[in-house]
Amino acid sequence: MKTYTREDDSGTWEVTEHPNGVTTSLLLIPTPQFLENQVPMPPDPEPRNLEKEIDEL
């Protein structure tokens, strides 16, 4: 298994090349520009009461 770091416009990445041919990347240090471009997650929807919905059917 080979691990190294690389940098690009998003920031500094830890890259691991696994023996099975899979390569994984972990963003260690994001750039401020990368953080500014993040889209916020939508809020969780209201929880549903499925039992009540079934009863109403």
N, C-alpha and C positions, 0 to 999 in steps of 0.2 A: 504494500500500500504506500502510495507516494502522496505527501501533503506539502503544499507550497502556498504562498500568497501572491495575489496579483491585484493590480489597480486598474480601474476604468472610470468612466464618468459617474458611476454610481457610488464608488468608494473603494475600500480595500476588502478583498474577498479571501477567505481561506478555501482553497480548492483541494479536494481529496480524490485521487484516482484509485478506485478499488480494484482488486484482482479480477473481479467478474466483468470488468469493462465499464462499470458505471462510474460516472464522475459527479460528485456532489460539490456544491458551492454554498458557503455560509458568509453572509455579509457581516463583516466584523466592524467596520467603521464607515457608516454612510456619509456621503458628502451633504452639506447643507442644501444644495440644489436638489439632490435626490429626495431629501425629507420634505422639501417644499412641494414637490410634485406628487406626493402621496395623496390618493383619494381616500377620504375618510370612510370608514365602514358605516353602512346605514344602521340605524338603531334597530334593535331586535323588535319584531312585531309583538303585539300583545299576545300573551299566552292564550291558547284556545282551550275551551272546556269541551273536549270531544264527547264525553258522556252526555252532557247536556244537549249537544248538537244531535247526537244519535236519538235521544229521547224525543226531540222535537220532530224528527222525521217520522 
